[in-house]
């Protein structure tokens, strides 16, 4: 019985149609059904050059024959020769005649392993492939599937060898023989941190869900950089390495470099009184952040901001991760806000977050807010003296490859809350018609998509929405809108609204790991609710802004600087936005 044996070869074809056009040779193909004529012509362009010779024809036919064999056509006949051309634009014609025949099918698929029982993934692949057309591409996919299986089941050094591929011409079939060597089964006994890091090893192991003695798993290894990057504690997370110690321990080494996780930033000034006997006042801001207390991943932040003589904010936040080593985080947030001469509010908001997976988290939020109207020299109504309590739930889905400068993935935030608002005064503005017990609902939606059409270039698309509905919606209940984090080209919190929707299109050119330049367009729509102009034809106001900017790493975090123009304004009226990316 006649048999033919061959070793498969994969060619990477770099095509250049221009070079073939220049040699004034016309290609005519006949008999080809499986391979496209355009593909054959491009292959000719990389093979046939001036001066023409028989070696070029032999090379061309061998490449074509290998392409056919890699797709199961073992009985394909190929003839190629030059003939004079009758067309004035060409000197010669390269005529290629192909007799393809039928593709061979897999008769036997044998995979020898050292296992007493063949893994199901191998058995099912063999059953699936038998009787199907042979293809080198499909065979390579099978080999990679087998390697992935063993590397995820304790055998990082497994090898799959092609022992033989035998073609049987009598029935146009192929026998495939593979051999798999495990080269040992290994477990991971330790995780070692290398480089400059103060983060405790147990904190890193907790984030990685590491269990001493766990079976080696390549998928688990591959997820290490992304999992640690999401902690926002490291400037560098290197590629993990797996080594075997002299006493046989399996060790995963992770190169790490801490960020500057503690920062102090601020500026304080004094504004003297504008008139005689008028008191001056202190203004400025102070930002103190500790994002990795004692290497434990605990975080705390204190912020104070004095906007003008009548407005100020005082804020404190704290995060306690992984309560009792379970995947639950507790966050506490306190905010005191003095808004002009209108009101003063205090709010306390605890939340409990459940880490369901690497990408998905759920949270339950609660809160207490007290709003007190400011005393007026001339009595005038501003807002009610009110107490608000709320309970809400939220969902976060994050597949971004990097939390600071993402290149691909998505970020989804969706939250819903119910608020009970009780009116306590001022007594002189409470009438028989005033409803003192009120219910409100609030919904928030954020979706950001990151695409990398070209290397080091990122397209960022985002849509956002905010809605509050219910009884007795006042100034203190509204959303603040405008500025660096919402609608650029306008002052910070320039607008107050009951309903908001805005979108962003931003194109980023990555300059370094934590630095990129960008151009953007923001479009926003909002309804001011109780502040709306009753005489206006529509309650919805549309605004947009556009501009350029730069984002870069600083000692206190990621700094964003942008120059933006609102629609319809001159260049001299542009707004410069400065902002530190919120990392708490």
C-alpha positions as CSV (number, residue, x, y, z in Angstrom):
1,X,0.0,0.0,0.0
2,X,1.4,3.3,-1.1
3,X,1.8,5.9,1.7
4,X,3.1,9.4,1.8
5,X,4.4,11.1,4.8
6,X,5.0,14.8,5.2
7,X,5.7,17.4,7.9
8,X,3.2,20.4,7.9
9,X,4.7,23.8,7.2
10,X,2.7,27.1,7.8
11,X,3.7,30.0,5.6
12,X,3.2,33.6,6.6
13,X,2.7,35.5,3.3
14,X,3.7,39.1,3.0
15,X,2.0,40.3,-0.1
16,X,3.0,43.1,-2.4
17,X,0.9,43.5,-5.5
18,X,2.9,46.5,-6.6
19,X,6.1,44.6,-7.1
20,X,4.3,42.0,-9.3
21,X,2.6,44.6,-11.4
22,X,6.0,46.2,-12.2
23,X,7.3,43.0,-13.8
24,X,4.6,43.2,-16.5
25,X,3.5,39.6,-16.0
26,X,-0.1,38.7,-16.2
27,X,-1.4,35.7,-14.2
28,X,-4.1,33.4,-15.4
29,X,-5.5,30.7,-13.0
30,X,-7.7,27.8,-13.9
31,X,-9.2,24.9,-12.0
32,X,-8.9,26.6,-8.6
33,X,-12.1,26.4,-6.4
34,X,-10.8,26.3,-2.9
35,X,-8.1,29.0,-3.1
36,X,-9.2,32.4,-4.3
37,X,-7.5,33.7,-7.6
38,X,-6.6,36.9,-5.9
39,X,-4.7,35.0,-3.2
40,X,-2.8,33.1,-5.8
41,X,-1.9,36.3,-7.7
42,X,-0.5,37.8,-4.5
43,X,1.5,34.7,-3.8
44,X,2.9,35.0,-7.3
45,X,3.8,38.6,-6.6
46,X,6.1,37.5,-3.7
47,X,7.7,34.7,-5.7
48,X,8.1,35.7,-9.3
49,X,10.7,38.4,-10.0
50,X,12.8,39.5,-12.8
51,X,14.7,37.8,-14.3
52,X,12.3,34.9,-14.6
53,X,13.7,31.4,-14.2
54,X,12.5,27.8,-13.5
55,X,13.5,28.0,-9.8
56,X,10.8,30.6,-9.3
57,X,8.2,28.3,-10.8
58,X,9.3,25.4,-8.6
59,X,9.1,27.6,-5.5
60,X,5.6,28.9,-6.5
61,X,4.2,25.4,-7.2
62,X,5.7,24.1,-3.9
63,X,4.1,27.0,-1.9
64,X,0.7,26.4,-3.6
65,X,1.0,22.7,-3.0
66,X,1.8,23.3,0.7
67,X,-1.2,25.6,1.0
68,X,-3.5,22.9,-0.4
69,X,-2.0,20.2,1.7
70,X,-2.4,22.3,4.9
71,X,-6.1,22.3,4.1
72,X,-6.4,18.6,3.3
73,X,-5.9,18.6,-0.5
74,X,-3.1,16.0,-0.9
75,X,-3.8,14.9,-4.5
76,X,-3.8,18.4,-6.0
77,X,-1.9,18.7,-9.3
78,X,-0.3,22.1,-10.1
79,X,1.3,23.2,-13.4
80,X,2.8,26.6,-14.0
81,X,4.6,28.0,-17.1
82,X,5.1,31.2,-19.0
83,X,3.6,32.0,-22.4
84,X,3.9,35.1,-24.6
85,X,1.2,37.7,-24.1
86,X,-0.9,39.2,-26.8
87,X,-1.9,42.1,-24.5
88,X,0.2,45.2,-25.1
89,X,0.5,46.0,-21.3
90,X,2.2,42.6,-20.5
91,X,5.2,40.9,-21.9
92,X,4.3,37.4,-20.7
93,X,1.5,35.4,-19.2
94,X,2.0,33.1,-16.2
95,X,-0.5,30.3,-16.7
96,X,-1.3,28.2,-13.6
97,X,-3.4,25.1,-14.1
98,X,-4.7,23.4,-10.9
99,X,-6.5,20.1,-10.5
100,X,-7.6,20.3,-6.8
101,X,-9.3,17.0,-6.3
102,X,-11.3,16.3,-3.1
103,X,-10.0,17.1,0.5
104,X,-8.9,14.2,2.6
105,X,-10.8,13.3,5.7
106,X,-9.5,12.2,9.1
107,X,-9.7,8.4,9.5
108,X,-7.8,7.9,12.7
109,X,-6.9,10.5,15.4
110,X,-4.6,9.0,18.0
111,X,-3.4,10.9,21.0
112,X,-1.1,9.0,23.3
113,X,-0.9,10.2,26.9
114,X,0.6,9.0,30.2
115,X,-2.8,9.2,31.9
116,X,-4.6,6.1,32.8
117,X,-7.8,7.8,31.7
118,X,-7.9,10.1,28.7
119,X,-9.3,13.5,29.7
120,X,-12.7,14.2,28.3
121,X,-11.5,17.2,26.3
122,X,-9.2,14.9,24.3
123,X,-11.8,12.2,23.9
124,X,-14.5,14.6,22.7
125,X,-12.1,16.3,20.3
126,X,-11.2,12.9,18.7
127,X,-14.8,12.0,18.3
128,X,-15.6,15.4,16.8
129,X,-12.7,15.3,14.3
130,X,-13.1,11.8,12.9
131,X,-14.7,11.9,9.4
132,X,-14.1,15.6,9.1
133,X,-11.8,17.3,6.5
134,X,-8.2,17.5,7.6
135,X,-6.8,21.0,8.2
136,X,-3.5,22.1,9.7
137,X,-5.1,25.2,11.2
138,X,-7.7,23.0,13.0
139,X,-5.0,20.7,14.2
140,X,-3.0,23.6,15.7
141,X,-6.2,24.8,17.5
142,X,-6.6,21.3,19.0
143,X,-2.9,21.2,20.2
144,X,-3.4,24.6,21.8
145,X,-6.6,23.4,23.4
146,X,-4.8,20.4,24.9
147,X,-1.9,22.5,26.2
148,X,-4.3,24.9,27.8
149,X,-6.1,22.0,29.5
150,X,-2.9,20.6,31.0
151,X,-1.5,24.0,32.0
152,X,-4.8,24.7,33.9
153,X,-4.6,21.3,35.6
154,X,-1.2,21.3,37.2
155,X,1.1,20.7,34.3
156,X,2.8,24.0,33.2
157,X,5.5,22.3,31.3
158,X,3.3,20.0,29.2
159,X,4.3,19.3,25.6
160,X,2.2,18.1,22.6
161,X,4.2,16.6,19.8
162,X,3.1,15.6,16.3
163,X,4.5,12.1,15.9
164,X,3.2,11.5,12.5
165,X,0.7,12.5,9.9
166,X,0.1,9.8,7.3
167,X,-1.9,10.2,4.1
168,X,-3.6,7.1,2.6
169,X,-4.2,7.8,-1.1
170,X,-6.4,4.8,-1.7
171,X,-9.3,6.2,0.3
172,X,-8.1,9.8,0.5
173,X,-7.8,9.8,4.3
174,X,-5.4,11.0,6.9
175,X,-4.1,9.4,10.2
176,X,-3.0,11.8,12.8
177,X,-0.7,10.7,15.7
178,X,0.0,13.0,18.7
179,X,1.8,12.4,21.9
180,X,1.3,14.4,25.1
181,X,4.0,14.6,27.9
182,X,2.9,16.2,31.2
183,X,6.5,16.6,32.4
184,X,5.3,16.6,36.0
185,X,2.4,17.9,38.1
186,X,2.9,20.9,40.3
187,X,1.2,22.9,43.0
188,X,1.7,26.5,44.2
189,X,3.0,26.5,47.7
190,X,4.0,30.2,48.0
191,X,3.5,33.6,46.5
192,X,6.6,35.9,46.7
193,X,6.5,39.6,46.2
194,X,9.6,41.1,44.6
195,X,10.5,44.8,44.0
196,X,9.7,47.9,46.1
197,X,6.5,47.3,47.9
198,X,5.2,47.8,51.5
199,X,1.9,46.0,50.9
200,X,1.6,43.0,53.1
201,X,1.9,39.6,51.3
202,X,-1.3,38.4,52.9
203,X,-3.2,41.3,51.4
204,X,-2.0,40.4,48.0
205,X,-2.7,36.7,48.5
206,X,-6.2,37.6,49.6
207,X,-6.8,39.7,46.5
208,X,-5.6,36.8,44.3
209,X,-7.8,34.3,46.2
210,X,-4.6,32.2,46.8
211,X,-4.8,28.9,48.7
212,X,-1.6,27.3,49.8
213,X,-1.0,24.1,47.9
214,X,-3.5,24.9,45.1
215,X,-3.0,23.1,41.8
216,X,-1.0,25.1,39.2
217,X,-3.5,26.9,36.9
218,X,-2.3,29.1,34.0
219,X,-5.5,31.1,33.9
220,X,-5.1,32.0,37.5
221,X,-1.5,33.1,36.8
222,X,-2.6,35.2,33.8
223,X,-5.2,37.1,35.8
224,X,-2.7,38.2,38.5
225,X,-1.7,41.6,36.9
226,X,-5.3,42.6,36.2
227,X,-6.4,41.7,39.7
228,X,-3.6,43.6,41.4
229,X,-3.9,46.6,39.1
230,X,-7.6,47.0,40.3
231,X,-6.3,47.5,43.8
232,X,-4.9,50.9,42.6
233,X,-1.9,50.5,44.9
234,X,0.9,49.7,42.4
235,X,2.7,51.6,39.7
236,X,4.1,48.3,38.2
237,X,2.8,44.8,38.3
238,X,5.3,42.6,36.3
239,X,4.7,39.3,34.6
240,X,4.5,36.5,37.2
241,X,7.1,33.8,37.1
242,X,6.7,30.2,38.3
243,X,9.8,28.5,39.7
244,X,10.6,25.3,41.6
245,X,12.7,25.7,44.7
246,X,15.5,23.3,45.5
247,X,13.2,21.5,48.0
248,X,10.5,21.1,45.4
249,X,8.2,24.0,46.4
250,X,6.2,25.7,43.6
251,X,6.7,29.4,43.9
252,X,5.0,32.3,42.0
253,X,7.1,35.4,42.0
254,X,5.3,38.7,41.3
255,X,7.4,41.8,40.6
256,X,5.6,44.8,42.3
257,X,6.3,48.5,42.7
258,X,4.2,50.6,45.0
259,X,2.7,53.9,44.0
260,X,2.9,57.0,46.2
261,X,-0.2,56.0,48.1
262,X,-0.1,58.7,50.7
263,X,-0.5,62.3,49.6
264,X,-0.9,65.8,51.1
265,X,-2.0,68.6,48.9
266,X,-3.5,72.0,49.5
267,X,-3.3,75.7,49.3
268,X,-4.6,78.3,51.8
269,X,-5.1,82.0,51.1
270,X,-6.6,85.0,52.8
271,X,-9.0,87.4,51.1
272,X,-9.1,90.8,52.9
273,X,-12.4,92.7,53.2
274,X,-13.4,94.8,50.2
275,X,-14.7,97.6,52.4
276,X,-13.6,99.4,55.5
277,X,-14.5,97.5,58.7
278,X,-15.4,94.4,56.5
279,X,-13.8,91.2,57.8
280,X,-11.6,89.1,55.5
281,X,-11.9,85.3,55.2
282,X,-9.7,82.3,54.6
283,X,-10.0,80.4,51.3
284,X,-8.4,77.4,49.6
285,X,-8.4,73.6,49.8
286,X,-6.8,70.8,51.7
287,X,-6.6,67.1,50.5
288,X,-5.0,64.4,52.6
289,X,-5.2,60.8,51.4
290,X,-3.9,57.5,52.8
291,X,-4.7,54.7,50.3
292,X,-2.7,51.9,51.8
293,X,-2.6,52.3,55.6
294,X,0.1,50.0,57.1
295,X,0.2,48.0,53.9
296,X,-3.3,46.7,54.6
297,X,-5.2,48.3,51.6
298,X,-7.2,50.3,54.1
299,X,-7.9,53.8,52.8
300,X,-8.8,57.1,54.4
301,X,-9.2,60.6,53.0
302,X,-9.9,64.1,54.3
303,X,-10.8,67.0,52.1
304,X,-11.7,70.6,52.9
305,X,-12.6,73.2,50.4
306,X,-13.5,76.9,50.9
307,X,-14.9,78.1,47.7
308,X,-15.8,81.7,48.8
309,X,-16.9,83.5,51.9
310,X,-20.3,81.8,52.0
311,X,-19.6,78.3,50.5
312,X,-17.4,75.5,51.9
313,X,-17.2,71.7,52.0
314,X,-15.8,69.3,54.5
315,X,-15.5,65.6,53.6
316,X,-14.1,62.4,55.3
317,X,-14.0,58.9,53.8
318,X,-12.8,55.5,55.1
319,X,-12.6,52.1,53.4
320,X,-12.2,48.8,55.3
321,X,-11.6,46.0,52.8
322,X,-12.3,42.3,53.1
323,X,-14.1,42.2,56.4
324,X,-12.9,39.1,58.4
325,X,-11.2,37.9,55.2
326,X,-14.5,37.6,53.4
327,X,-15.2,39.4,50.1
328,X,-17.0,42.3,51.7
329,X,-15.9,46.0,51.9
330,X,-17.3,48.6,54.2
331,X,-17.1,52.3,53.3
332,X,-18.0,55.3,55.4
333,X,-18.5,58.8,54.0
334,X,-19.3,62.1,55.8
335,X,-19.9,65.4,54.0
336,X,-20.7,68.8,55.4
337,X,-21.8,71.3,52.7
338,X,-22.4,75.0,53.2
339,X,-24.1,76.4,50.1
340,X,-23.9,80.1,49.8
341,X,-26.4,81.8,52.1
342,X,-29.0,79.1,51.3
343,X,-28.5,76.1,53.5
344,X,-26.1,73.9,55.4
345,X,-26.3,70.1,55.1
346,X,-24.6,67.2,56.9
347,X,-24.7,63.7,55.5
348,X,-23.4,60.3,56.7
349,X,-23.4,57.4,54.3
350,X,-22.2,53.9,55.1
351,X,-22.1,51.2,52.4
352,X,-21.5,47.4,52.3
353,X,-20.0,46.1,49.0
354,X,-20.0,42.4,48.0
355,X,-17.2,41.3,45.6
356,X,-19.0,38.7,43.5
357,X,-16.2,38.2,41.0
358,X,-13.2,39.9,39.5
359,X,-15.6,42.1,37.4
360,X,-18.8,42.2,39.3
361,X,-19.7,43.8,42.6
362,X,-22.9,44.6,44.4
363,X,-23.4,47.2,47.2
364,X,-26.1,48.2,49.7
365,X,-26.0,51.9,50.6
366,X,-27.7,53.8,53.4
367,X,-27.6,57.4,54.5
368,X,-28.8,60.1,56.8
369,X,-28.8,63.8,55.7
370,X,-29.8,66.9,57.7
371,X,-30.6,70.1,55.8
372,X,-30.9,73.4,57.7
373,X,-31.7,76.7,55.9
374,X,-29.3,79.5,56.6
375,X,-30.4,82.4,58.8
376,X,-31.3,85.4,56.7
377,X,-31.1,89.1,57.7
378,X,-34.4,89.6,55.9
379,X,-36.6,86.5,56.4
380,X,-37.1,84.7,53.0
381,X,-37.8,81.1,52.2
382,X,-34.9,79.1,50.7
383,X,-35.3,75.4,51.6
384,X,-37.1,73.5,54.3
385,X,-35.4,72.3,57.5
386,X,-35.5,68.6,56.6
387,X,-34.2,65.1,57.6
388,X,-33.6,62.6,54.8
389,X,-32.8,58.9,55.2
390,X,-32.2,56.7,52.2
391,X,-31.5,53.0,51.3
392,X,-30.2,52.0,48.0
393,X,-28.6,49.2,45.9
394,X,-26.0,49.4,43.2
395,X,-24.2,47.2,40.7
396,X,-20.7,47.7,39.2
397,X,-19.4,45.7,36.3
398,X,-15.7,46.5,35.4
399,X,-13.8,44.7,32.7
400,X,-11.1,47.4,32.1
401,X,-7.6,46.2,31.7
402,X,-6.2,49.1,33.8
403,X,-8.2,51.4,36.2
404,X,-6.0,54.4,35.5
405,X,-5.4,54.4,31.7
406,X,-7.7,51.7,30.2
407,X,-7.1,50.6,26.7
408,X,-10.0,48.1,26.4
409,X,-13.0,46.9,28.4
410,X,-16.1,48.5,29.8
411,X,-17.2,50.1,33.1
412,X,-20.9,50.0,34.1
413,X,-22.4,51.6,37.2
414,X,-26.1,51.4,38.0
415,X,-27.7,52.5,41.3
416,X,-31.2,53.0,42.6
417,X,-32.2,54.4,46.0
418,X,-35.4,55.3,48.0
419,X,-35.4,58.4,50.2
420,X,-37.8,59.4,53.0
421,X,-37.8,63.1,53.5
422,X,-39.3,64.6,56.7
423,X,-40.0,68.3,56.9
424,X,-39.3,69.9,60.3
425,X,-39.5,73.6,59.6
426,X,-39.3,76.6,59.4
427,X,-42.7,76.6,61.1
428,X,-43.8,79.8,59.5
429,X,-43.6,78.2,56.0
430,X,-45.4,75.0,56.9
431,X,-49.1,75.3,56.0
432,X,-52.0,72.9,56.1
433,X,-51.3,71.9,52.5
434,X,-47.6,71.2,53.2
435,X,-46.8,67.5,53.0
436,X,-44.3,66.8,55.8
437,X,-43.6,63.2,55.0
438,X,-42.3,62.7,51.4
439,X,-40.9,59.9,49.3
440,X,-38.3,60.3,46.6
441,X,-36.5,57.9,44.2
442,X,-33.1,58.4,42.6
443,X,-31.5,56.5,39.7
444,X,-27.9,56.8,38.4
445,X,-26.5,55.2,35.3
446,X,-22.9,55.3,33.9
447,X,-21.5,53.3,31.0
448,X,-18.0,53.7,29.5
449,X,-16.5,51.7,26.6
450,X,-12.8,51.6,25.8
451,X,-11.6,50.5,22.4
452,X,-8.1,50.4,20.9
453,X,-8.4,50.7,17.1
454,X,-4.7,51.1,16.8
455,X,-1.8,50.4,19.2
456,X,-1.4,53.2,21.8
457,X,-4.6,54.9,20.6
458,X,-7.9,54.6,22.6
459,X,-11.4,55.6,21.7
460,X,-13.5,56.3,24.9
461,X,-17.3,56.4,24.6
462,X,-19.5,57.1,27.6
463,X,-23.1,57.8,28.5
464,X,-24.4,59.0,31.9
465,X,-27.8,59.6,33.4
466,X,-29.2,61.0,36.7
467,X,-32.8,61.3,37.7
468,X,-34.6,62.2,40.9
469,X,-38.4,61.9,41.2
470,X,-40.9,62.2,44.0
471,X,-42.4,64.7,46.4
472,X,-41.1,68.1,47.3
473,X,-37.9,68.3,45.3
474,X,-35.9,71.3,46.4
475,X,-32.6,72.9,45.6
476,X,-30.7,70.7,48.0
477,X,-32.1,67.6,46.3
478,X,-30.9,68.5,42.8
479,X,-27.8,67.2,41.0
480,X,-24.9,69.6,40.3
481,X,-23.8,69.6,36.7
482,X,-21.0,71.0,34.7
483,X,-17.2,71.1,34.9
484,X,-14.3,68.7,34.6
485,X,-16.1,65.5,35.5
486,X,-19.4,66.0,33.6
487,X,-19.7,68.8,31.0
488,X,-16.4,70.4,30.1
489,X,-16.4,74.0,28.8
490,X,-18.6,75.2,31.8
491,X,-17.8,76.2,35.4
492,X,-17.8,73.5,38.1
493,X,-21.4,72.8,39.2
494,X,-22.6,75.7,37.0
495,X,-26.1,74.0,36.6
496,X,-28.5,72.4,39.0
497,X,-30.9,69.9,37.6
498,X,-33.5,67.3,38.4
499,X,-32.8,65.1,35.3
500,X,-29.4,64.9,33.6
501,X,-28.0,63.0,30.6
502,X,-24.6,63.5,29.0
503,X,-22.3,61.7,26.7
504,X,-18.6,61.8,25.9
505,X,-16.5,61.0,22.8
506,X,-12.8,61.1,23.6
507,X,-9.9,60.1,21.5
508,X,-6.7,59.4,23.4
509,X,-3.1,59.0,22.3
510,X,-1.1,57.1,24.9
511,X,2.3,58.7,25.4
512,X,3.5,56.7,28.3
513,X,2.0,54.1,30.7
514,X,0.2,56.7,32.8
515,X,0.2,59.7,30.3
516,X,-2.0,60.4,27.4
517,X,-3.2,63.4,25.3
518,X,-6.8,63.6,24.2
519,X,-9.4,65.5,22.2
520,X,-13.0,65.3,23.3
521,X,-16.6,66.3,22.7
522,X,-19.2,66.4,25.5
523,X,-23.0,66.8,25.0
524,X,-25.4,67.3,27.8
525,X,-29.2,67.6,28.3
526,X,-30.8,68.5,31.6
527,X,-34.1,69.6,33.1
528,X,-33.8,72.0,36.0
529,X,-37.0,70.8,37.7
530,X,-38.2,73.3,40.3
531,X,-35.7,75.9,38.9
532,X,-36.9,75.6,35.3
533,X,-38.2,78.7,33.4
534,X,-42.0,78.3,33.4
535,X,-42.3,80.5,30.3
536,X,-39.8,78.4,28.2
537,X,-41.2,76.3,25.3
538,X,-39.2,73.3,26.5
539,X,-38.0,72.3,30.0
540,X,-34.9,70.5,28.5
541,X,-31.7,72.5,28.0
542,X,-29.0,71.3,25.7
543,X,-25.3,72.2,26.1
544,X,-22.1,70.9,24.6
545,X,-18.4,71.5,24.9
546,X,-15.2,70.4,23.1
547,X,-11.5,70.7,23.5
548,X,-8.1,69.1,24.1
549,X,-6.3,67.9,27.2
550,X,-3.5,66.0,28.9
551,X,-3.6,63.4,31.6
552,X,-0.4,62.5,33.5
553,X,0.9,60.9,36.7
554,X,1.8,63.2,39.6
555,X,2.8,62.5,43.2
556,X,-0.8,63.0,44.4
557,X,-2.6,61.0,41.7
558,X,-3.6,61.2,38.0
559,X,-3.9,64.8,37.0
560,X,-6.2,65.8,34.2
561,X,-5.8,69.2,32.5
562,X,-8.0,70.3,29.7
563,X,-8.9,73.4,27.7
564,X,-12.6,73.4,26.7
565,X,-14.9,75.7,24.7
566,X,-18.6,75.8,25.2
567,X,-20.7,75.8,22.0
568,X,-20.9,79.3,20.5
569,X,-18.2,81.0,22.7
570,X,-15.0,82.6,21.5
571,X,-11.5,81.1,22.1
572,X,-10.8,83.8,24.8
573,X,-13.8,82.5,26.8
574,X,-12.5,79.0,27.0
575,X,-12.3,77.2,30.3
576,X,-9.3,75.4,31.8
577,X,-10.2,72.4,33.9
578,X,-7.8,70.9,36.5
579,X,-8.8,67.7,38.3
580,X,-7.3,64.7,40.2
581,X,-8.9,61.4,39.3
582,X,-10.8,60.1,42.3
583,X,-9.0,56.9,43.5
584,X,-10.8,56.3,46.8
